[in-house]
């Protein structure tokens, strides 16, 4: 009787232990569901919070270091080009000095050459290792990804769009700078091509994220959403639009002049 009672106690203990194990498993699953970032195995600051980024390593450089580099180098390109376009030998197609608006446009293409060719060029080459890489430009992209996490997960659209931007619009931007300084006949054709490409890429960039419900950024955050995501990209809509209209006007005038010359020759 005692042995039978002991066996029953032992069975109850086994059942209780099993129930305890199942309860612990359920609680663990519930906690992981509430904290999906840790459930993915690697804590990170990106949105959506359940994003899985295997191998992610946090930046060891501060936001101020990264932004100071980006704006300092961009400012250096802008200032150098501004000085260059003000030299005595720098003249427009009429032999006159470049106006302020034209000088600013040339400076814009110089800065674009740096950003497209170097910064976005880095992403196009190393997008697959950026989450775990601690190179300076990789850390720059990890910082920017706080405004758009598509860059830290190598989203197909961003990889394709940035690759085209880096390898086409980067070199063509620098060619545009040279074409204006050397008064090449193709200068406004280049301006139109590059600006159209930039505008098209920026519109798709915003529209694809809009269709995703702006899920890759902390919606409304003053720095990450409004500055990183909105302001730093909307420039590539506003400025290219102005330059497209400018190129359109000049090319239209050139075509009008050509048509008149052809008529006079015919008559």
Secondary structure, DSSP 8 states (H G I E B T S, - for coil): -HHHHHHHHHHHHHHHHHHHHHHHHHHHHHHHHH-HHHHTTS--S-SSTT---TT----SS-HHHHHHHHHHHHHHHHHHHHHHHTSTT-B-TTSSB--HHHHHHHHHHHHHHHIIIIIIHHHHHHTTTTTT--SHHHHHHHHHTTT-GGGTTT-HHHHHHHHHIIIIIHHHHHHHHHHHHTT-TTHHHHHHHHHHHHHHHHHHHHHHHHHTTSTTS-TT-IIIIIIIIIIHHHHHHHHHHHHHHHHHHHHHHHHHHHHHHHHHHH-
